Amino acid sequence: MASLKSWIKAARLRTLPLALASIAMGGAVAARSSNFNLMAVVMAAITTLFLQILSNMANDFGDSHHGLDNEGRLGPKRTVQTGEISRKEMKTAIILLSFLSLLSGLWLILGIARIPADIAWVYIALGLAAIAAAIKYTVGKNPYGYIGLGDLFVFLFFGLTGVLGTYYLATVSFDLLVLLPASALGLLSAGVLNLNNMRDMSNDEANGKNTLAVFLGQKSSLKYHAALVLLPFLLLSLFIISIQAGPFAWLFMLSLPLFVIDLIKINRITKAEKLDPFLKKLALKTLLLTALLVIGLNI
């Protein structure tokens, strides 16, 4: 039987700040509303954590099945690959996490959020799609992560769905301007995935996993990464100007030098394995940016 340490490793805790950032961003914008529902944001965060851990474990299971977790892998060794967790145990965990994600999501939609019944069904459909997307990234005959669509799905679910969805659940209203912070979080989330894919580019290409980084190549992937990291600051600036927020709303800009410093370091890296620490750094800096925005918008 797998140890608790192995399950914690499989959950990939370093990816969780990024999952929470999209919910925090949606909640930060929603908190300005007189109809703000804090419990909806809290429950959305719990549901998102279940989905993120589900995605991580499905990825562990799927990449092992497709032969990606081999001796050529530069990132952390996966638990199914090393035998720490058996395929049967991981499959059981995936089923359990799918159930917990569904249960948590239904409680959020039907029990906590005060949304109309017709919209509730839309959210249930989105929840089921999120569960399917978490699993289908690397699991199955035609996983979308193997044909360059991972970045798009991360943008959609971590950005648009995460931020816009949280905003609506917390306010029962929709504002087109929220697309700006939603897109910002989606781009930064895609940046984390792009770093992962740049690190594993050689092994992925050799084993038929055609990520966007594989399609673009090293030089273009670096330019793409810079755009993913810097464009969010433009989008958030447009948002602050559009809602005519006070001067404290610009606190998030204090994090910009930290992102730029990492971009400079990444562009100087010559060995792919040295990209690995920057995944965690980008996830944590994204959470920091979001925290500064939360504070600035609500002072």
Buried (B, 14 or more C-beta within 10 A) or exposed (E): EBEEEBBEBBBBEBBBBBBBBBBBBBBBBBBEBEEEBEEBBBBBBBBBBBBBBBBBBBBBBBBBBBBBBEEEBBBEEBBBBEEBBEEEBBBEBBEEBBEBBBEBBBBBBEEBBEBEEEBBEBBBEBBBBBBEBBBBBBBBEEBBBBBBBBBEBBBBBBBBBBBBBBBBBBBBEEBEEBBBBBBBBBBBBBBBBBBBBBBBBBBBBEBEBBBBBBEBEEEEBBEBBBEBBBBBBEBBBBBBEEBEBEEEBBBBBEBBEBBBEBBEBBEEBEEBEBBBEBBBBBBBBBBBBBBBBBBBBEE
